[in-house]
Amino acid sequence: MSKSDSTFSKSQLDLLKQFKKQITPPHASKVAVQPESKNAQVTAPEELDDADLFKTALGGVTKLDNGNIAKIERSDLRKKPDAKTLAKRAAAEGAFEINDAELSDTQAILNPVASQAALSYRIATLQHKVFEDLKAGNLRWFEAVDLHGCTVEEARSAVLQIIQMAKDENQNVIKIVHGKGPEAILKTYVNGWLRQHRDVLAFVSAPEKQGGTGAVLVLLKRAERNPKSNGNP
């Protein structure tokens, strides 16, 4: 065998041996003497390189066309709902009310927050361990909404809509991306609205890898009964 044998697997080497037997003439191992001249040199048939033999054996093989192979895309990454779509849905379903009063903008106006400020809020009865898990990003959020490009009213409706969506699914953690522009307008309003909402137990600026001070993770009250459980506890 040639030095190139080491590059082939055992099955490929077996195939080469069988192929050699098929193409080598019965007299190939014998010495042939040319009768024309007494001084003729003794020669042996030229041996083919193993790599060439293997290529020859695969000469009729054609590469498969992969043009009709379906492209598989990852589906484990959750897509954030479109905030303007949520706002339109909220408007169509009517005003959201909290204790018979809509979310007020007064608290936000009176308490503006800085662009890079870290937001933090929790009710007094919330366990410290739960709040620390929320702050560290250890609690998996159900859904997220990005408020970039929204007006204040669109943002308000979207925030209320995503909270309602979580309640309907009996989920208690959501993510709201408010951004951190120079004036932090939406960030200021989100901070004020969430403090008023009766279903909000806590919220905190997200860890750096999850949006940092441009987003908040919100902890909500669990629904007493899952609406989708058809009355079962």
MDAnalysis code that builds the backbone (N, CA, C; Angstrom):
import MDAnalysis as mda
import numpy as np

u = mda.Universe.empty(699, n_residues=233, atom_resindex=np.repeat(np.arange(233), 3), trajectory=True)
u.add_TopologyAttr("name", ["N", "CA", "C"] * 233)
u.add_TopologyAttr("resid", np.arange(1, 234))
u.add_TopologyAttr("resname", ["MET", "SER", "LYS", "SER", "ASP", "SER", "THR", "PHE", "SER", "LYS", "SER", "GLN", "LEU", "ASP", "LEU", "LEU", "LYS", "GLN", "PHE", "LYS", "LYS", "GLN", "ILE", "THR", "PRO", "PRO", "HIS", "ALA", "SER", "LYS", "VAL", "ALA", "VAL", "GLN", "PRO", "GLU", "SER", "LYS", "ASN", "ALA", "GLN", "VAL", "THR", "ALA", "PRO", "GLU", "GLU", "LEU", "ASP", "ASP", "ALA", "ASP", "LEU", "PHE", "LYS", "THR", "ALA", "LEU", "GLY", "GLY", "VAL", "THR", "LYS", "LEU", "ASP", "ASN", "GLY", "ASN", "ILE", "ALA", "LYS", "ILE", "GLU", "ARG", "SER", "ASP", "LEU", "ARG", "LYS", "LYS", "PRO", "ASP", "ALA", "LYS", "THR", "LEU", "ALA", "LYS", "ARG", "ALA", "ALA", "ALA", "GLU", "GLY", "ALA", "PHE", "GLU", "ILE", "ASN", "ASP", "ALA", "GLU", "LEU", "SER", "ASP", "THR", "GLN", "ALA", "ILE", "LEU", "ASN", "PRO", "VAL", "ALA", "SER", "GLN", "ALA", "ALA", "LEU", "SER", "TYR", "ARG", "ILE", "ALA", "THR", "LEU", "GLN", "HIS", "LYS", "VAL", "PHE", "GLU", "ASP", "LEU", "LYS", "ALA", "GLY", "ASN", "LEU", "ARG", "TRP", "PHE", "GLU", "ALA", "VAL", "ASP", "LEU", "HIS", "GLY", "CYS", "THR", "VAL", "GLU", "GLU", "ALA", "ARG", "SER", "ALA", "VAL", "LEU", "GLN", "ILE", "ILE", "GLN", "MET", "ALA", "LYS", "ASP", "GLU", "ASN", "GLN", "ASN", "VAL", "ILE", "LYS", "ILE", "VAL", "HIS", "GLY", "LYS", "GLY", "PRO", "GLU", "ALA", "ILE", "LEU", "LYS", "THR", "TYR", "VAL", "ASN", "GLY", "TRP", "LEU", "ARG", "GLN", "HIS", "ARG", "ASP", "VAL", "LEU", "ALA", "PHE", "VAL", "SER", "ALA", "PRO", "GLU", "LYS", "GLN", "GLY", "GLY", "THR", "GLY", "ALA", "VAL", "LEU", "VAL", "LEU", "LEU", "LYS", "ARG", "ALA", "GLU", "ARG", "ASN", "PRO", "LYS", "SER", "ASN", "GLY", "ASN", "PRO"])
u.atoms.positions = np.array([
    [0.839, -1.201, 0.000],
    [0.000, 0.000, 0.000],
    [0.876, 1.254, 0.000],
    [0.348, 2.330, -0.515],
    [1.101, 3.580, -0.558],
    [0.960, 4.306, 0.758],
    [1.721, 5.385, 0.906],
    [1.680, 6.181, 2.132],
    [0.319, 6.829, 2.357],
    [-0.468, 6.953, 1.296],
    [-1.766, 7.631, 1.430],
    [-2.810, 6.755, 2.071],
    [-2.460, 5.442, 2.350],
    [-3.448, 4.540, 2.955],
    [-3.935, 5.066, 4.293],
    [-3.055, 5.764, 5.017],
    [-3.405, 6.211, 6.367],
    [-4.528, 7.223, 6.374],
    [-4.823, 7.785, 5.194],
    [-5.887, 8.791, 5.128],
    [-7.249, 8.182, 4.899],
    [-7.318, 6.837, 4.698],
    [-8.592, 6.183, 4.438],
    [-9.024, 5.345, 5.629],
    [-10.337, 5.144, 5.734],
    [-10.872, 4.284, 6.776],
    [-10.697, 2.822, 6.367],
    [-10.942, 1.896, 7.291],
    [-10.793, 0.466, 7.011],
    [-11.724, 0.027, 5.889],
    [-12.974, 0.550, 5.920],
    [-13.923, 0.154, 4.873],
    [-13.480, 0.646, 3.502],
    [-12.863, 1.840, 3.464],
    [-12.377, 2.374, 2.195],
    [-11.187, 1.568, 1.684],
    [-10.310, 1.125, 2.613],
    [-9.171, 0.312, 2.206],
    [-9.620, -1.036, 1.663],
    [-10.634, -1.638, 2.285],
    [-11.168, -2.899, 1.777],
    [-11.720, -2.717, 0.368],
    [-12.397, -1.581, 0.152],
    [-12.944, -1.293, -1.175],
    [-11.830, -1.156, -2.205],
    [-10.719, -0.515, -1.819],
    [-9.580, -0.344, -2.724],
    [-8.960, -1.688, -3.101],
    [-8.835, -2.578, -2.094],
    [-8.250, -3.891, -2.377],
    [-9.087, -4.679, -3.375],
    [-10.422, -4.627, -3.171],
    [-11.312, -5.340, -4.096],
    [-11.229, -4.734, -5.484],
    [-11.162, -3.398, -5.554],
    [-11.119, -2.722, -6.845],
    [-9.808, -3.038, -7.582],
    [-8.694, -3.135, -6.830],
    [-7.404, -3.461, -7.446],
    [-7.430, -4.843, -8.085],
    [-8.044, -5.796, -7.366],
    [-8.124, -7.157, -7.890],
    [-8.901, -7.200, -9.199],
    [-9.931, -6.324, -9.290],
    [-10.777, -6.321, -10.492],
    [-10.058, -5.730, -11.700],
    [-9.209, -4.723, -11.475],
    [-8.599, -4.030, -12.615],
    [-7.172, -4.508, -12.925],
    [-6.567, -5.321, -12.036],
    [-5.195, -5.788, -12.279],
    [-5.220, -7.063, -13.117],
    [-4.529, -7.122, -14.282],
    [-4.507, -8.321, -15.142],
    [-3.864, -9.492, -14.411],
    [-4.253, -10.746, -14.763],
    [-3.706, -11.939, -14.086],
    [-2.195, -12.024, -14.151],
    [-1.580, -11.506, -15.262],
    [-0.136, -11.619, -15.432],
    [0.613, -10.410, -14.886],
    [-0.104, -9.521, -14.126],
    [0.516, -8.273, -13.693],
    [1.690, -8.507, -12.766],
    [1.631, -9.612, -12.008],
    [2.717, -9.867, -11.054],
    [3.932, -10.535, -11.686],
    [3.795, -10.960, -12.950],
    [4.913, -11.627, -13.622],
    [5.784, -10.624, -14.339],
    [7.058, -10.974, -14.487],
    [7.990, -10.096, -15.191],
    [7.849, -10.325, -16.677],
    [7.745, -9.270, -17.455],
    [7.584, -9.393, -18.912],
    [8.880, -8.994, -19.599],
    [9.322, -9.822, -20.558],
    [10.551, -9.536, -21.298],
    [10.176, -9.264, -22.745],
    [10.616, -8.111, -23.247],
    [10.318, -7.753, -24.624],
    [11.175, -8.600, -25.561],
    [10.560, -9.262, -26.547],
    [11.325, -10.160, -27.442],
    [12.167, -9.420, -28.464],
    [11.942, -8.133, -28.722],
    [12.634, -7.438, -29.786],
    [14.130, -7.334, -29.531],
    [14.503, -7.238, -28.284],
    [15.918, -7.005, -28.004],
    [16.363, -7.835, -26.820],
    [17.551, -8.389, -26.941],
    [18.070, -9.155, -25.834],
    [18.405, -8.285, -24.655],
    [18.648, -7.015, -24.964],
    [19.007, -6.082, -23.886],
    [17.797, -5.331, -23.336],
    [16.632, -5.810, -23.683],
    [15.425, -5.108, -23.213],
    [15.367, -5.141, -21.702],
    [14.929, -4.031, -21.138],
    [14.839, -3.930, -19.691],
    [13.591, -4.640, -19.185],
    [13.711, -5.166, -17.993],
    [12.581, -5.826, -17.348],
    [11.709, -4.770, -16.688],
    [10.399, -4.769, -17.006],
    [9.488, -3.741, -16.460],
    [8.272, -4.395, -15.851],
    [7.627, -3.696, -14.951],
    [6.380, -4.149, -14.306],
    [5.309, -3.118, -14.574],
    [4.058, -3.565, -14.656],
    [2.970, -2.607, -14.899],
    [2.969, -1.524, -13.840],
    [2.679, -0.315, -14.280],
    [2.638, 0.828, -13.366],
    [1.476, 0.700, -12.388],
    [1.781, 0.879, -11.152],
    [0.736, 0.789, -10.133],
    [0.058, 2.147, -9.960],
    [-1.258, 2.089, -9.861],
    [-2.025, 3.322, -9.637],
    [-1.972, 3.705, -8.174],
    [-1.924, 5.007, -7.930],
    [-1.977, 5.504, -6.563],
    [-3.345, 5.200, -5.955],
    [-3.364, 4.865, -4.648],
    [-4.621, 4.506, -3.983],
    [-5.660, 5.616, -4.075],
    [-5.215, 6.871, -3.950],
    [-6.151, 7.994, -4.031],
    [-6.794, 8.056, -5.405],
    [-5.976, 7.790, -6.464],
    [-6.522, 7.788, -7.821],
    [-7.515, 6.645, -8.011],
    [-7.185, 5.484, -7.431],
    [-8.090, 4.344, -7.521],
    [-9.431, 4.648, -6.865],
    [-9.340, 5.294, -5.720],
    [-10.582, 5.612, -4.996],
    [-11.437, 6.601, -5.788],
    [-10.783, 7.610, -6.391],
    [-11.511, 8.577, -7.211],
    [-12.152, 7.889, -8.405],
    [-11.412, 6.938, -8.993],
    [-11.945, 6.202, -10.142],
    [-13.163, 5.380, -9.740],
    [-13.095, 4.762, -8.552],
    [-14.211, 3.945, -8.077],
    [-15.454, 4.769, -7.843],
    [-15.249, 6.035, -7.482],
    [-16.390, 6.924, -7.215],
    [-16.719, 7.800, -8.413],
    [-16.233, 7.428, -9.564],
    [-16.411, 8.259, -10.750],
    [-17.861, 8.495, -11.128],
    [-18.733, 7.542, -10.862],
    [-20.135, 7.706, -11.252],
    [-21.005, 8.332, -10.190],
    [-20.396, 8.712, -9.069],
    [-21.176, 9.286, -7.967],
    [-21.327, 10.781, -8.175],
    [-22.547, 11.281, -8.049],
    [-22.808, 12.715, -8.206],
    [-23.247, 13.308, -6.882],
    [-22.918, 14.561, -6.649],
    [-23.267, 15.261, -5.413],
    [-24.767, 15.513, -5.348],
    [-25.344, 15.237, -4.191],
    [-26.783, 15.448, -4.016],
    [-27.118, 16.929, -4.048],
    [-28.237, 17.242, -4.650],
    [-28.720, 18.617, -4.686],
    [-29.416, 18.923, -3.377],
    [-28.896, 19.911, -2.653],
    [-29.517, 20.274, -1.378],
    [-30.421, 21.493, -1.493],
    [-30.799, 21.821, -2.706],
    [-31.646, 22.994, -2.900],
    [-33.043, 22.847, -2.335],
    [-33.490, 21.595, -2.174],
    [-34.852, 21.396, -1.675],
    [-34.881, 21.039, -0.196],
    [-33.752, 21.246, 0.492],
    [-33.718, 20.977, 1.925],
    [-34.317, 22.165, 2.675],
    [-35.263, 21.891, 3.550],
    [-35.930, 22.968, 4.286],
    [-34.965, 23.597, 5.277],
    [-35.011, 24.902, 5.387],
    [-34.182, 25.622, 6.334],
    [-34.869, 25.624, 7.693],
    [-34.150, 25.158, 8.694],
    [-34.719, 25.083, 10.044],
    [-34.270, 26.303, 10.830],
    [-35.218, 27.043, 11.364],
    [-34.913, 28.225, 12.130],
    [-35.227, 27.996, 13.595],
    [-34.445, 28.623, 14.462],
    [-34.685, 28.472, 15.885],
    [-35.993, 29.140, 16.280],
    [-36.758, 28.417, 17.068],
    [-38.053, 28.962, 17.508],
    [-38.096, 29.181, 19.005],
    [-36.920, 28.988, 19.679],
    [-36.929, 29.100, 21.129],
    [-36.784, 30.534, 21.609],
    [-36.459, 31.448, 20.686],
    [-36.340, 32.842, 21.070],
    [-37.692, 33.520, 20.964],
    [-38.173, 34.050, 22.067],
    [-39.496, 34.658, 22.093],
    [-39.468, 36.038, 21.442],
    [-40.366, 36.282, 20.541],
    [-40.442, 37.570, 19.861],
    [-41.287, 38.532, 20.678],
    [-40.778, 39.769, 20.839],
    [-41.515, 40.756, 21.622],
    [-42.740, 41.230, 20.835],
    [-43.891, 41.350, 21.502],
    [-45.089, 41.833, 20.809],
    [-44.891, 43.268, 20.333],
    [-45.516, 43.606, 19.261],
    [-45.441, 44.961, 18.759],
    [-46.280, 45.880, 19.644],
    [-45.648, 46.914, 20.185],
    [-46.322, 47.790, 21.146],
    [-47.510, 48.521, 20.527],
    [-47.380, 48.935, 19.271],
    [-48.478, 49.671, 18.647],
    [-49.669, 48.759, 18.387],
    [-49.404, 47.496, 18.081],
    [-50.496, 46.539, 17.915],
    [-51.227, 46.338, 19.231],
    [-50.452, 46.228, 20.318],
    [-51.064, 46.089, 21.637],
    [-51.886, 47.326, 21.993],
    [-51.375, 48.494, 21.628],
    [-52.095, 49.728, 21.927],
    [-53.426, 49.780, 21.185],
    [-53.433, 49.365, 19.915],
    [-54.671, 49.350, 19.142],
    [-55.668, 48.358, 19.736],
    [-55.158, 47.206, 20.169],
    [-56.037, 46.199, 20.776],
    [-56.636, 46.732, 22.073],
    [-55.804, 47.426, 22.851],
    [-56.296, 47.990, 24.109],
    [-57.369, 49.037, 23.865],
    [-57.147, 49.864, 22.835],
    [-58.134, 50.889, 22.514],
    [-59.447, 50.263, 22.070],
    [-59.361, 49.157, 21.325],
    [-60.566, 48.493, 20.841],
    [-61.344, 47.823, 21.973],
    [-60.613, 47.365, 23.004],
    [-61.265, 46.679, 24.110],
    [-61.773, 47.628, 25.178],
    [-61.421, 48.904, 25.066],
    [-61.901, 49.875, 26.036],
    [-60.818, 50.233, 27.035],
    [-61.080, 51.265, 27.787],
    [-60.091, 51.777, 28.735],
    [-59.867, 50.792, 29.877],
    [-58.613, 50.626, 30.263],
    [-58.284, 49.812, 31.417],
    [-58.401, 50.697, 32.655],
    [-59.007, 50.170, 33.660],
    [-59.209, 50.954, 34.869],
    [-58.607, 50.265, 36.073],
    [-58.153, 51.058, 37.018],
    [-57.620, 50.544, 38.268],
    [-58.364, 51.250, 39.394],
    [-59.141, 50.477, 40.128],
    [-59.973, 51.051, 41.180],
    [-60.823, 52.193, 40.635],
    [-61.428, 51.924, 39.468],
    [-62.321, 52.877, 38.806],
    [-61.614, 54.145, 38.364],
    [-60.315, 54.113, 38.221],
    [-59.591, 55.305, 37.759],
    [-58.469, 54.858, 36.835],
    [-58.290, 55.539, 35.720],
    [-57.227, 55.207, 34.792],
    [-55.882, 55.588, 35.393],
    [-54.832, 54.995, 34.835],
    [-53.493, 55.332, 35.316],
    [-53.233, 56.816, 35.102],
    [-52.800, 57.465, 36.150],
    [-52.541, 58.898, 36.084],
    [-51.102, 59.180, 35.679],
    [-50.897, 60.276, 34.973],
    [-49.556, 60.691, 34.578],
    [-48.928, 61.628, 35.607],
    [-49.723, 62.033, 36.597],
    [-49.246, 63.030, 37.561],
    [-47.999, 62.572, 38.299],
    [-48.004, 61.326, 38.776],
    [-46.854, 60.824, 39.521],
    [-45.599, 60.827, 38.675],
    [-45.745, 60.489, 37.410],
    [-44.587, 60.481, 36.518],
    [-44.056, 61.894, 36.306],
    [-44.970, 62.817, 36.079],
    [-44.557, 64.197, 35.824],
    [-43.837, 64.792, 37.024],
    [-44.321, 64.439, 38.223],
    [-43.731, 64.990, 39.440],
    [-42.444, 64.276, 39.850],
    [-42.208, 63.087, 39.276],
    [-41.023, 62.311, 39.659],
    [-40.262, 61.817, 38.428],
    [-39.666, 62.730, 37.665],
    [-38.909, 62.317, 36.476],
    [-37.683, 61.503, 36.880],
    [-37.305, 60.581, 36.024],
    [-36.118, 59.753, 36.301],
    [-35.053, 60.033, 35.244],
    [-33.823, 59.823, 35.629],
    [-32.698, 60.068, 34.723],
    [-32.549, 58.909, 33.735],
    [-31.907, 59.201, 32.625],
    [-31.739, 58.215, 31.562],
    [-31.046, 56.949, 32.048],
    [-29.994, 57.104, 32.841],
    [-29.205, 55.960, 33.294],
    [-29.592, 55.473, 34.690],
    [-30.646, 56.041, 35.253],
    [-31.052, 55.654, 36.609],
    [-31.592, 54.235, 36.633],
    [-31.304, 53.517, 37.705],
    [-31.823, 52.159, 37.893],
    [-33.149, 52.253, 38.650],
    [-34.195, 51.696, 38.069],
    [-35.509, 51.729, 38.692],
    [-35.656, 50.572, 39.672],
    [-36.347, 50.811, 40.768],
    [-36.532, 49.761, 41.774],
    [-37.778, 50.065, 42.598],
    [-38.655, 49.070, 42.686],
    [-39.887, 49.240, 43.466],
    [-40.389, 47.871, 43.903],
    [-40.923, 47.799, 45.130],
    [-41.572, 46.582, 45.598],
    [-42.536, 46.934, 46.722],
    [-43.581, 46.152, 46.857],
    [-44.526, 46.384, 47.952],
    [-43.863, 45.885, 49.241],
    [-44.326, 46.402, 50.365],
    [-43.679, 46.118, 51.644],
    [-43.733, 44.645, 52.029],
    [-44.774, 43.930, 51.611],
    [-44.949, 42.536, 52.033],
    [-44.227, 41.524, 51.146],
    [-43.581, 41.971, 50.091],
    [-42.896, 41.042, 49.186],
    [-41.631, 40.488, 49.841],
    [-41.438, 39.200, 49.736],
    [-40.258, 38.574, 50.317],
    [-38.979, 39.102, 49.666],
    [-37.976, 39.315, 50.485],
    [-36.697, 39.856, 49.994],
    [-36.067, 38.921, 48.965],
    [-36.123, 37.601, 49.221],
    [-35.526, 36.626, 48.317],
    [-36.156, 36.703, 46.926],
    [-37.480, 36.859, 46.873],
    [-38.168, 36.942, 45.586],
    [-37.722, 38.195, 44.828],
    [-37.608, 39.307, 45.545],
    [-37.186, 40.552, 44.899],
    [-35.760, 40.444, 44.383],
    [-34.883, 39.802, 45.144],
    [-33.495, 39.640, 44.718],
    [-33.405, 38.740, 43.478],
    [-34.263, 37.717, 43.415],
    [-34.283, 36.855, 42.229],
    [-34.752, 37.634, 41.002],
    [-35.745, 38.495, 41.197],
    [-36.226, 39.340, 40.093],
    [-35.106, 40.274, 39.640],
    [-34.434, 40.883, 40.578],
    [-33.359, 41.837, 40.288],
    [-32.206, 41.174, 39.546],
    [-31.929, 39.919, 39.889],
    [-30.817, 39.196, 39.263],
    [-31.200, 38.584, 37.928],
    [-32.481, 38.688, 37.554],
    [-32.930, 38.108, 36.294],
    [-33.130, 36.608, 36.370],
    [-33.302, 36.076, 37.583],
    [-33.468, 34.632, 37.758],
    [-34.894, 34.153, 37.516],
    [-35.841, 35.089, 37.488],
    [-37.226, 34.715, 37.244],
    [-37.517, 34.840, 35.754],
    [-37.959, 33.773, 35.149],
    [-38.191, 33.760, 33.701],
    [-39.417, 34.594, 33.355],
    [-39.231, 35.542, 32.438],
    [-40.369, 36.385, 32.078],
    [-41.222, 35.744, 30.984],
    [-42.507, 35.998, 31.075],
    [-43.489, 35.398, 30.169],
    [-43.489, 36.071, 28.799],
    [-43.505, 37.380, 28.775],
    [-43.605, 38.120, 27.524],
    [-42.892, 39.449, 27.683],
    [-42.493, 40.043, 26.562],
    [-41.814, 41.334, 26.593],
    [-42.421, 42.245, 25.539],
    [-42.363, 43.536, 25.798],
    [-42.861, 44.513, 24.831],
    [-41.852, 45.651, 24.722],
    [-41.618, 46.094, 23.494],
    [-40.664, 47.172, 23.227],
    [-41.448, 48.435, 22.892],
    [-41.266, 49.486, 23.695],
    [-42.028, 50.727, 23.536],
    [-41.333, 51.756, 22.650],
    [-40.206, 51.422, 22.072],
    [-39.507, 52.378, 21.216],
    [-40.417, 52.829, 20.072],
    [-40.470, 54.134, 19.834],
    [-41.267, 54.664, 18.735],
    [-42.723, 54.925, 19.090],
    [-43.123, 54.622, 20.317],
    [-44.519, 54.828, 20.727],
    [-44.731, 56.238, 21.280],
    [-45.955, 56.721, 21.131],
    [-46.348, 57.931, 21.840],
    [-46.627, 57.541, 23.289],
    [-46.837, 58.525, 24.142],
    [-47.125, 58.241, 25.550],
    [-48.405, 57.424, 25.674],
    [-49.425, 57.771, 24.906],
    [-50.699, 57.045, 24.987],
    [-50.570, 55.628, 24.463],
    [-49.825, 55.457, 23.384],
    [-49.599, 54.114, 22.849],
    [-48.834, 53.261, 23.853],
    [-47.848, 53.868, 24.508],
    [-47.056, 53.143, 25.497],
    [-47.917, 52.735, 26.689],
    [-48.781, 53.632, 27.147],
    [-49.657, 53.321, 28.276],
    [-50.563, 52.135, 27.953],
    [-51.178, 52.173, 26.770],
    [-52.077, 51.095, 26.355],
    [-51.336, 49.772, 26.217],
    [-50.109, 49.841, 25.672],
    [-49.327, 48.624, 25.486],
    [-48.936, 48.009, 26.824],
    [-48.566, 48.847, 27.786],
    [-48.202, 48.356, 29.120],
    [-49.396, 47.672, 29.776],
    [-50.555, 48.298, 29.707],
    [-51.747, 47.709, 30.303],
    [-52.145, 46.423, 29.595],
    [-51.957, 46.407, 28.278],
    [-52.332, 45.227, 27.501],
    [-51.439, 44.029, 27.836],
    [-50.143, 44.255, 27.956],
    [-49.252, 43.126, 28.222],
    [-49.448, 42.598, 29.642],
    [-49.794, 43.482, 30.573],
    [-50.116, 43.026, 31.933],
    [-51.359, 42.145, 31.902],
    [-52.347, 42.552, 31.112],
    [-53.569, 41.760, 31.001],
    [-53.288, 40.408, 30.340],
    [-52.440, 40.408, 29.334],
    [-52.071, 39.160, 28.668],
    [-51.448, 38.182, 29.659],
    [-50.560, 38.697, 30.509],
    [-49.910, 37.837, 31.496],
    [-50.929, 37.286, 32.488],
    [-51.859, 38.111, 32.906],
    [-52.891, 37.656, 33.842],
    [-53.756, 36.576, 33.208],
    [-54.108, 36.759, 31.942],
    [-54.935, 35.771, 31.244],
    [-54.230, 34.417, 31.148],
    [-52.893, 34.437, 31.078],
    [-52.112, 33.210, 30.968],
    [-51.606, 32.727, 32.328],
    [-52.037, 33.415, 33.388],
    [-51.614, 33.092, 34.753],
    [-50.090, 33.126, 34.897],
    [-49.470, 34.119, 34.261],
    [-48.029, 34.332, 34.350],
    [-47.778, 35.560, 35.222],
    [-46.630, 35.610, 35.855],
    [-46.422, 36.717, 36.794],
    [-45.139, 37.518, 36.589],
    [-44.419, 37.301, 35.491],
    [-43.234, 38.116, 35.214],
    [-43.251, 38.550, 33.752],
    [-43.102, 39.846, 33.516],
    [-43.033, 40.383, 32.161],
    [-41.834, 41.324, 32.061],
    [-41.503, 41.671, 30.827],
    [-40.397, 42.601, 30.588],
    [-40.901, 43.744, 29.724],
    [-40.581, 44.958, 30.121],
    [-40.979, 46.152, 29.364],
    [-39.715, 46.914, 28.975],
    [-39.507, 47.075, 27.680],
    [-38.345, 47.808, 27.166],
    [-38.794, 49.246, 26.882],
    [-38.356, 50.158, 27.726],
    [-38.769, 51.560, 27.588],
    [-37.696, 52.434, 26.963],
    [-36.462, 51.934, 26.890],
    [-35.363, 52.725, 26.347],
    [-34.807, 53.683, 27.391],
    [-33.760, 54.389, 26.989],
    [-33.137, 55.352, 27.916],
    [-32.594, 56.540, 27.134],
    [-33.513, 57.192, 26.429],
    [-33.132, 58.380, 25.668],
    [-32.675, 59.498, 26.583],
    [-32.169, 60.574, 25.996],
    [-31.638, 61.699, 26.787],
    [-32.636, 62.236, 27.813],
    [-33.910, 62.296, 27.458],
    [-34.910, 62.835, 28.379],
    [-35.655, 61.746, 29.134],
    [-35.454, 60.496, 28.744],
    [-36.052, 59.340, 29.435],
    [-37.553, 59.533, 29.662],
    [-38.272, 59.986, 28.634],
    [-39.697, 60.279, 28.795],
    [-40.505, 59.007, 29.066],
    [-40.381, 58.018, 28.192],
    [-41.154, 56.793, 28.380],
    [-40.720, 56.060, 29.648],
    [-39.463, 56.114, 29.949],
    [-38.963, 55.483, 31.176],
    [-39.623, 56.119, 32.401],
    [-39.749, 57.419, 32.387],
    [-40.383, 58.141, 33.492],
    [-41.852, 57.753, 33.630],
    [-42.554, 57.666, 32.504],
    [-43.971, 57.309, 32.551],
    [-44.173, 55.862, 33.006],
    [-43.354, 54.955, 32.495],
    [-43.469, 53.547, 32.901],
    [-43.256, 53.416, 34.409],
    [-42.276, 54.121, 34.928],
    [-42.005, 54.106, 36.362],
    [-43.227, 54.570, 37.162],
    [-43.907, 55.623, 36.666],
    [-45.093, 56.136, 37.356],
    [-46.290, 55.203, 37.222],
    [-46.519, 54.663, 36.033],
    [-47.683, 53.794, 35.808],
    [-47.605, 52.511, 36.625],
    [-46.429, 51.865, 36.622],
    [-46.298, 50.582, 37.310],
    [-46.497, 50.724, 38.813],
    [-46.107, 51.861, 39.375],
    [-46.285, 52.079, 40.814],
    [-47.764, 52.190, 41.192],
    [-48.604, 52.523, 40.222],
    [-50.032, 52.671, 40.491],
    [-50.820, 51.390, 40.249],
    [-50.292, 50.496, 39.468],
    [-51.070, 49.337, 39.038],
    [-51.242, 48.357, 40.202],
    [-52.471, 47.960, 40.464],
    [-52.770, 47.113, 41.617],
    [-52.218, 45.697, 41.491],
    [-51.888, 45.252, 40.272],
    [-51.370, 43.895, 40.081],
    [-49.846, 43.831, 40.096],
    [-49.181, 44.974, 40.252],
    [-47.716, 45.009, 40.250],
    [-47.194, 44.862, 41.674],
    [-46.431, 43.805, 41.896],
    [-45.823, 43.574, 43.204],
    [-44.439, 44.213, 43.297],
    [-43.742, 44.245, 42.168],
    [-42.399, 44.815, 42.153],
    [-41.947, 45.006, 40.716],
    [-40.992, 45.897, 40.530],
    [-40.305, 46.018, 39.244],
    [-38.918, 46.570, 39.503],
    [-38.002, 46.240, 38.601],
    [-36.610, 46.642, 38.772],
    [-35.948, 46.698, 37.400],
    [-34.983, 47.576, 37.258],
    [-34.230, 47.635, 36.002],
    [-33.573, 46.285, 35.750],
    [-33.600, 45.874, 34.496],
    [-33.116, 44.544, 34.126],
    [-31.600, 44.437, 34.263],
    [-31.080, 43.205, 34.418],
    [-29.624, 43.020, 34.381],
    [-29.075, 43.514, 33.048],
    [-27.800, 43.803, 33.002],
    [-27.182, 44.390, 31.812],
    [-27.426, 43.547, 30.572],
    [-27.340, 42.219, 30.696],
    [-27.519, 41.345, 29.539],
    [-28.964, 41.290, 29.063],
    [-29.898, 41.768, 29.867],
    [-31.306, 41.735, 29.497],
    [-31.881, 43.120, 29.203],
    [-31.006, 44.098, 29.036],
    [-31.475, 45.436, 28.686],
    [-30.993, 46.533, 29.606],
    [-30.476, 46.160, 30.780],
    [-29.955, 47.155, 31.707],
    [-30.993, 48.192, 32.106],
    [-30.562, 49.433, 32.200],
    [-31.462, 50.511, 32.624],
    [-32.418, 50.952, 31.512],
    [-32.386, 50.244, 30.387],
    [-33.329, 50.545, 29.306],
    [-34.554, 49.654, 29.334],
    [-34.676, 48.815, 30.374],
    [-35.811, 47.897, 30.468],
    [-36.088, 47.576, 31.933],
    [-37.310, 47.148, 32.216],
    [-37.658, 46.724, 33.573],
    [-38.269, 45.332, 33.546],
    [-37.968, 44.557, 34.582],
    [-38.621, 43.277, 34.811],
    [-39.698, 43.518, 35.853],
    [-40.903, 43.055, 35.562],
    [-42.057, 43.358, 36.402],
    [-42.625, 42.074, 36.993],
    [-42.824, 42.074, 38.303],
    [-43.427, 40.940, 39.000],
    [-44.889, 41.260, 39.288],
    [-45.786, 40.383, 38.835],
    [-47.227, 40.604, 38.987],
    [-47.831, 39.619, 39.981],
    [-48.994, 39.975, 40.480],
    [-49.746, 39.053, 41.323],
    [-50.180, 37.861, 40.490],
    [-50.158, 36.694, 41.098],
    [-50.689, 35.508, 40.449],
    [-52.208, 35.578, 40.444],
    [-52.809, 35.150, 39.337],
    [-54.261, 35.092, 39.280],
    [-54.754, 34.035, 40.262],
    [-55.873, 34.303, 40.897],
    [-56.436, 33.344, 41.846],
    [-56.820, 32.055, 41.145],
    [-57.227, 32.156, 39.904],
    [-57.624, 30.979, 39.138],
    [-57.201, 31.188, 37.695],
    [-56.631, 30.182, 37.090],
    [-56.200, 30.276, 35.712],
    [-57.422, 30.298, 34.807],
    [-57.671, 31.361, 34.041],
    [-58.849, 31.438, 33.164],
    [-58.918, 30.308, 32.155],
    [-57.745, 29.716, 31.809],
    [-57.737, 28.694, 30.789],
    [-57.891, 27.277, 31.373],
    [-58.120, 27.218, 32.695],
    [-58.257, 25.897, 33.306],
    [-59.696, 25.437, 33.362],
    [-60.637, 26.231, 32.759],
    [-62.046, 25.863, 32.683],
    [-62.654, 25.560, 34.037],
    [-62.278, 26.412, 35.007],
    [-62.903, 26.282, 36.312],
    [-62.175, 25.368, 37.255],
    [-61.152, 24.649, 36.804],
    [-60.412, 23.770, 37.699],
    [-59.394, 24.567, 38.498],
    [-59.191, 24.245, 39.760],
    [-58.254, 25.001, 40.593],
    [-56.818, 24.817, 40.129],
])
